Amino acid sequence: DYVNLKFSSPGVRAAHQVKQEDGGETITITTYAERIDLANHSVGSWNACYTVNPSLGNISGSVSITAHTFENGGNVQLHSNMSLDETSAECITSNDNADKQLIWAKSIVKQVQAWEDKEVMDKLADMYERMNNEYLKSLRRVMPITRTKMDWNVMAHRVRITLGEGHDKDKLKHQH
């Protein structure tokens, strides 16, 4: 089952619905998943809706994602809505044999998976990368308040501290 495979992480609750509408002309597939992890100060949800027209052979969809992280007065939220363009799927009718219907259903699941893996997840990854490189970077200080650049080499700082602890600094100045 696709939903159990994709939404089976610890703490995730998921449900799906497949419903025929318009007298069987369209099939609506809805997936909803959420994770509420108050101990780690985060909440998120995934809501996807796909519309399939078996007789015309097309499928379209949309995905809505919400993520909320909060801690010590800080509050960061992400709301993303993505439309997935209509694409062609194989045509099928209720008169087709069970084997053809099964192959057709698997092709629909494959299309949904491709959209979710490529369209949705790749767009989110690009957005996070862009956000880190463009937006968050502009919020950071270029120099600390001391107006000197920070040497991020922790080992160099530890060596300086260690060497300075065992020596009389005034003696070292006079010896040079």
Secondary structure, 3 states (H helix, E strand, C coil): CHHHHHCCCCCEEEEEEEEEEHHHCEEEEEEEEEEEEHHHCEEEEEEEEEEEECCCCEEEEEEEEEEEEEECCEEEEEEEEEEEEEEECCCCCCCCCHHHHHHHHHHHHHHHHHHHHHHHHHHHHHHHHHHHHHHHHHHCCCCCCCCCCCCCCHHHHHHHHHHHHCCCHHHHHHHC
